[in-house]
């Protein structure tokens, strides 16, 4: 189920991105030859009588693509009969807007998802500062360590802890807290801790036997917990609050990405901190376990990541193509198509190599 959700998320985000390029190119008077859902081989395509664009459904369901006339310059797009509607012959500012439209649409899409999340009630960690304003507070399991007593007993991320007891002590929903639960585990004997929890509205019960070594100097079962509730925002405040949160996420991602790129150039990069497709599948599962609102926020986060990654001035990315447009504007002449295509191909191959390395790390983390 998690893999299916991941494929749907990836497809939607890429389609949003490509739709940005598509609609802005159309509005700019540029000919768009094809808008494809998925990647070839093509299953079928159609074209309406009033449209010059072929809309296709393709076999590989990982997003989509747009064929913009003249984006990869050739003789026909440069000087052919319809060359006035070619991307390559449009003013540089128009080219830049078309190339940046996908990034803009991903950010707008993220803002919409964050707005929906805030309107629906966003799951929020409860602290001393906001404890009085958060509704439906619950103690949730936020992390389960691999091969820990908690994982072996069947506990999962997102489970709501209702009660716990040992031979000497019982914690019910009235007096159970994160600290009291941790103390119960630390002071339990070899018979284990009887834990009652809720998952998908079903009440379950397990016994976990704490061990030493997971946490320094005390017994533990290998989980981290937190109090999580629902933060509700008045509807008139939602658009602005969503915009603020979108900006904050952009800022954090940019800072982390700049730090990562800097560490690469200094030879100190740690790709273990970067998640590829396999790593993201696991994160999707965690987000889904906390509910649809949390999943929407995760999709918004990935959409912003996709936008920022694409705006980096690196060949084969939108940012690299925008950089080419800027260079052409400054030098007053176009970069030779053969040179541009070769540079973009090299950039694409480097990106594939990076993706393989990240995926290798993802697989390593699984084992």
C-alpha positions as semicolon CSV with decimal commas, in nm:
position;residue;x (nm);y (nm);z (nm)
1;X;0,000;0,000;0,000
2;X;0,284;0,239;0,090
3;X;0,452;0,182;-0,248
4;X;0,125;0,260;-0,429
5;X;0,083;0,581;-0,229
6;X;0,443;0,677;-0,313
7;X;0,388;0,619;-0,686
8;X;0,071;0,832;-0,677
9;X;0,250;1,113;-0,488
10;X;0,545;1,111;-0,728
11;X;0,315;1,110;-1,031
12;X;0,106;1,400;-0,899
13;X;0,410;1,614;-0,809
14;X;0,575;1,565;-1,148
15;X;0,245;1,629;-1,327
16;X;0,199;1,953;-1,131
17;X;0,552;2,055;-1,229
18;X;0,506;1,972;-1,596
19;X;0,162;2,134;-1,605
20;X;0,330;2,458;-1,496
21;X;0,560;2,446;-1,799
22;X;0,267;2,343;-2,022
23;X;0,017;2,613;-1,931
24;X;0,270;2,900;-1,923
25;X;0,415;2,793;-2,259
26;X;0,063;2,784;-2,406
27;X;-0,021;3,128;-2,265
28;X;0,309;3,261;-2,405
29;X;0,217;3,158;-2,760
30;X;0,463;2,868;-2,773
31;X;0,360;2,549;-2,949
32;X;0,331;2,249;-2,720
33;X;0,347;1,924;-2,915
34;X;0,268;1,675;-2,638
35;X;0,161;1,653;-2,275
36;X;0,220;1,302;-2,146
37;X;0,102;1,128;-1,832
38;X;0,367;0,874;-1,738
39;X;0,670;0,799;-1,953
40;X;0,698;0,605;-2,282
41;X;0,629;0,357;-2,425
42;X;0,301;0,520;-2,518
43;X;-0,022;0,332;-2,452
44;X;-0,243;0,572;-2,644
45;X;-0,275;0,939;-2,731
46;X;-0,543;1,175;-2,858
47;X;-0,572;1,521;-3,003
48;X;-0,891;1,728;-3,018
49;X;-0,994;1,908;-3,337
50;X;-0,917;2,248;-3,184
51;X;-0,589;2,145;-3,020
52;X;-0,244;2,101;-3,171
53;X;-0,122;1,920;-2,858
54;X;-0,126;1,543;-2,829
55;X;-0,233;1,421;-2,485
56;X;-0,086;1,080;-2,417
57;X;-0,108;0,804;-2,158
58;X;0,219;0,616;-2,117
59;X;0,323;0,285;-1,964
60;X;0,567;0,396;-1,692
61;X;0,352;0,566;-1,425
62;X;0,615;0,793;-1,265
63;X;0,495;1,144;-1,350
64;X;0,480;1,300;-1,693
65;X;0,647;1,522;-1,951
66;X;0,588;1,814;-2,186
67;X;0,731;1,845;-2,540
68;X;0,772;2,217;-2,602
69;X;0,853;2,306;-2,963
70;X;1,206;2,447;-2,979
71;X;1,311;2,371;-2,623
72;X;1,572;2,141;-2,780
73;X;1,667;2,359;-3,078
74;X;1,692;2,211;-3,426
75;X;1,671;2,347;-3,782
76;X;1,290;2,328;-3,791
77;X;1,239;2,516;-3,464
78;X;1,504;2,778;-3,545
79;X;1,405;2,866;-3,902
80;X;1,117;2,637;-4,003
81;X;0,766;2,746;-4,113
82;X;0,634;2,761;-3,753
83;X;0,954;2,896;-3,599
84;X;0,785;3,214;-3,470
85;X;0,604;2,991;-3,216
86;X;0,924;2,815;-3,117
87;X;1,057;2,837;-2,763
88;X;1,407;2,916;-2,889
89;X;1,283;3,223;-3,081
90;X;1,087;3,377;-2,794
91;X;1,237;3,665;-2,589
92;X;1,475;3,553;-2,316
93;X;1,240;3,674;-2,039
94;X;0,961;3,457;-2,181
95;X;1,194;3,155;-2,192
96;X;1,295;3,215;-1,829
97;X;0,931;3,235;-1,716
98;X;0,839;2,912;-1,897
99;X;1,141;2,732;-1,750
100;X;1,067;2,852;-1,395
101;X;0,692;2,780;-1,414
102;X;0,728;2,419;-1,297
103;X;0,910;2,530;-0,983
104;X;0,648;2,797;-0,914
105;X;0,361;2,549;-0,957
106;X;0,524;2,303;-0,715
107;X;0,547;2,578;-0,452
108;X;0,187;2,690;-0,513
109;X;0,074;2,328;-0,488
110;X;0,260;2,294;-0,155
111;X;0,093;2,611;-0,026
112;X;-0,250;2,469;-0,120
113;X;-0,176;2,140;0,060
114;X;-0,052;2,322;0,370
115;X;-0,367;2,539;0,366
116;X;-0,587;2,227;0,352
117;X;-0,386;2,074;0,637
118;X;-0,422;2,382;0,856
119;X;-0,792;2,403;0,778
120;X;-0,846;2,035;0,862
121;X;-0,644;2,049;1,181
122;X;-0,272;1,991;1,175
123;X;-0,118;1,729;1,407
124;X;0,119;1,927;1,629
125;X;0,366;1,835;1,901
126;X;0,243;1,967;2,236
127;X;0,482;2,175;2,444
128;X;0,446;2,396;2,750
129;X;0,394;2,697;2,522
130;X;0,097;2,560;2,328
131;X;-0,051;2,300;2,565
132;X;-0,365;2,507;2,629
133;X;-0,444;2,565;2,259
134;X;-0,405;2,210;2,123
135;X;-0,709;1,981;2,106
136;X;-0,737;1,599;2,122
137;X;-0,400;1,544;2,286
138;X;-0,265;1,187;2,261
139;X;0,057;1,006;2,347
140;X;0,187;0,866;2,019
141;X;0,484;0,649;1,931
142;X;0,702;0,864;1,705
143;X;0,989;0,622;1,642
144;X;1,052;0,249;1,676
145;X;1,412;0,128;1,663
146;X;1,487;-0,171;1,437
147;X;1,516;-0,508;1,613
148;X;1,419;-0,350;1,945
149;X;1,179;-0,515;2,194
150;X;0,914;-0,267;2,077
151;X;0,947;-0,368;1,711
152;X;0,964;-0,739;1,794
153;X;0,646;-0,709;2,001
154;X;0,461;-0,542;1,712
155;X;0,453;-0,172;1,806
156;X;0,459;0,072;1,513
157;X;0,502;0,443;1,451
158;X;0,169;0,620;1,503
159;X;0,033;0,385;1,769
160;X;-0,148;0,567;2,051
161;X;-0,044;0,450;2,397
162;X;-0,353;0,414;2,617
163;X;-0,224;0,234;2,926
164;X;0,068;0,035;3,061
165;X;0,125;-0,186;3,360
166;X;0,374;-0,406;3,536
167;X;0,330;-0,637;3,834
168;X;0,357;-0,340;4,073
169;X;0,236;-0,035;3,879
170;X;-0,050;0,056;3,647
171;X;-0,074;0,370;3,433
172;X;-0,416;0,444;3,287
173;X;-0,522;0,708;3,035
174;X;-0,587;0,946;3,324
175;X;-0,236;0,952;3,467
176;X;-0,013;0,825;3,187
177;X;0,246;1,072;3,054
178;X;0,560;1,033;2,846
179;X;0,783;1,063;3,153
180;X;0,571;0,829;3,371
181;X;0,569;0,569;3,092
182;X;0,949;0,593;3,053
183;X;0,994;0,556;3,430
184;X;0,763;0,253;3,432
185;X;0,977;0,086;3,165
186;X;1,303;0,179;3,338
187;X;1,187;0,031;3,671
188;X;1,013;-0,279;3,536
189;X;1,132;-0,633;3,611
190;X;1,203;-0,921;3,377
191;X;0,834;-1,006;3,331
192;X;0,797;-0,710;3,093
193;X;0,550;-0,427;3,042
194;X;0,191;-0,487;2,938
195;X;0,104;-0,209;2,691
196;X;-0,242;-0,127;2,556
197;X;-0,250;0,088;2,244
198;X;-0,485;0,201;1,969
199;X;-0,416;0,153;1,598
200;X;-0,670;0,237;1,326
201;X;-0,944;0,262;1,592
202;X;-0,864;-0,092;1,711
203;X;-0,747;-0,157;2,068
204;X;-0,447;-0,390;2,082
205;X;-0,236;-0,533;2,363
206;X;0,127;-0,653;2,373
207;X;0,395;-0,735;2,626
208;X;0,741;-0,587;2,567
209;X;1,043;-0,685;2,774
210;X;1,280;-0,390;2,834
211;X;1,653;-0,439;2,789
212;X;1,961;-0,239;2,876
213;X;2,192;-0,087;2,617
214;X;1,936;0,100;2,404
215;X;1,939;0,400;2,637
216;X;2,238;0,474;2,859
217;X;2,218;0,345;3,216
218;X;1,853;0,235;3,210
219;X;1,613;-0,015;3,060
220;X;1,418;0,070;2,744
221;X;1,210;-0,096;2,473
222;X;1,336;0,115;2,180
223;X;1,071;0,380;2,119
224;X;1,046;0,755;2,135
225;X;0,713;0,913;2,223
226;X;0,551;1,253;2,225
227;X;0,224;1,424;2,303
228;X;0,052;1,518;1,978
229;X;-0,271;1,709;1,933
230;X;-0,469;1,897;1,669
231;X;-0,400;2,265;1,609
232;X;-0,700;2,444;1,454
233;X;-0,663;2,783;1,289
234;X;-0,954;3,017;1,201
235;X;-1,035;2,995;0,831
236;X;-0,955;3,362;0,762
237;X;-0,601;3,312;0,896
238;X;-0,527;2,995;0,700
239;X;-0,393;3,144;0,369
240;X;-0,144;3,373;0,543
241;X;-0,036;3,112;0,801
242;X;0,010;2,859;0,520
243;X;0,222;3,112;0,330
244;X;0,438;3,169;0,639
245;X;0,483;2,796;0,688
246;X;0,565;2,748;0,319
247;X;0,833;3,018;0,344
248;X;0,976;2,859;0,660
249;X;0,999;2,517;0,491
250;X;1,167;2,674;0,185
251;X;1,417;2,850;0,410
252;X;1,505;2,533;0,601
253;X;1,544;2,324;0,284
254;X;1,764;2,589;0,118
255;X;1,991;2,613;0,425
256;X;2,029;2,234;0,442
257;X;2,083;2,201;0,067
258;X;2,350;2,474;0,062
259;X;2,525;2,299;0,352
260;X;2,512;1,966;0,166
261;X;2,649;2,117;-0,158
262;X;2,924;2,290;0,041
263;X;3,021;1,963;0,207
264;X;3,038;1,794;-0,135
265;X;3,289;2,050;-0,264
266;X;3,491;2,018;0,058
267;X;3,493;1,639;0,032
268;X;3,298;1,590;0,354
269;X;2,958;1,499;0,211
270;X;2,752;1,241;0,397
271;X;2,496;1,093;0,160
272;X;2,350;0,892;0,449
273;X;2,156;1,208;0,536
274;X;1,996;1,214;0,189
275;X;1,693;0,998;0,113
276;X;1,633;0,857;-0,235
277;X;1,317;0,689;-0,368
278;X;1,348;0,386;-0,137
279;X;1,410;0,606;0,166
280;X;1,114;0,827;0,077
281;X;0,887;0,520;0,054
282;X;0,966;0,449;0,419
283;X;0,897;0,813;0,513
284;X;0,565;0,798;0,325
285;X;0,468;0,499;0,538
286;X;0,552;0,688;0,858
287;X;0,354;0,994;0,745
288;X;0,054;0,780;0,644
289;X;0,053;0,613;0,986
290;X;-0,020;0,953;1,146
291;X;-0,318;1,021;0,918
292;X;-0,411;1,194;0,593
293;X;-0,336;1,546;0,719
294;X;0,017;1,450;0,811
295;X;0,057;1,284;0,470
296;X;-0,057;1,606;0,296
297;X;0,207;1,800;0,488
298;X;0,469;1,547;0,384
299;X;0,365;1,578;0,018
300;X;0,391;1,959;0,051
301;X;0,742;1,917;0,190
302;X;0,845;1,690;-0,100
303;X;0,687;1,931;-0,352
304;X;0,899;2,217;-0,215
305;X;1,207;1,993;-0,221
306;X;1,138;1,914;-0,586
307;X;1,101;2,284;-0,665
308;X;1,426;2,385;-0,496
309;X;1,618;2,094;-0,646
310;X;1,500;2,191;-0,995
311;X;1,599;2,557;-0,958
312;X;1,965;2,471;-0,883
313;X;2,174;2,606;-1,176
314;X;2,295;2,263;-1,282
315;X;2,278;2,121;-1,637
316;X;1,962;1,918;-1,717
317;X;1,768;2,092;-1,437
318;X;1,537;2,390;-1,490
319;X;1,789;2,608;-1,308
320;X;2,062;2,503;-1,550
321;X;1,846;2,591;-1,848
322;X;1,763;2,928;-1,692
323;X;2,137;2,985;-1,645
324;X;2,188;2,916;-2,018
325;X;1,921;3,174;-2,101
326;X;2,093;3,430;-1,876
327;X;2,432;3,362;-2,038
328;X;2,277;3,403;-2,384
329;X;2,118;3,731;-2,279
330;X;2,451;3,865;-2,147
331;X;2,660;3,754;-2,446
332;X;2,397;3,863;-2,698
333;X;2,394;3,535;-2,892
334;X;2,263;3,183;-2,847
335;X;2,471;2,894;-2,720
336;X;2,519;2,644;-3,001
337;X;2,246;2,375;-2,973
338;X;2,500;2,090;-2,996
339;X;2,701;2,233;-2,705
340;X;2,391;2,292;-2,492
341;X;2,259;1,941;-2,560
342;X;2,594;1,779;-2,472
343;X;2,622;1,977;-2,147
344;X;2,265;1,885;-2,051
345;X;2,333;1,518;-2,128
346;X;2,644;1,522;-1,907
347;X;2,442;1,685;-1,629
348;X;2,170;1,423;-1,668
349;X;2,421;1,138;-1,641
350;X;2,573;1,293;-1,327
351;X;2,227;1,319;-1,173
352;X;2,161;0,954;-1,253
353;X;2,493;0,862;-1,090
354;X;2,397;1,060;-0,779
355;X;2,056;0,889;-0,769
356;X;2,222;0,546;-0,792
357;X;2,455;0,637;-0,503
358;X;2,166;0,761;-0,287
359;X;1,958;0,454;-0,368
360;X;2,255;0,232;-0,273
361;X;2,265;0,407;0,065
362;X;1,888;0,360;0,103
363;X;1,927;-0,013;0,047
364;X;2,221;-0,022;0,290
365;X;2,006;0,136;0,561
366;X;1,744;-0,136;0,514
367;X;1,997;-0,407;0,595
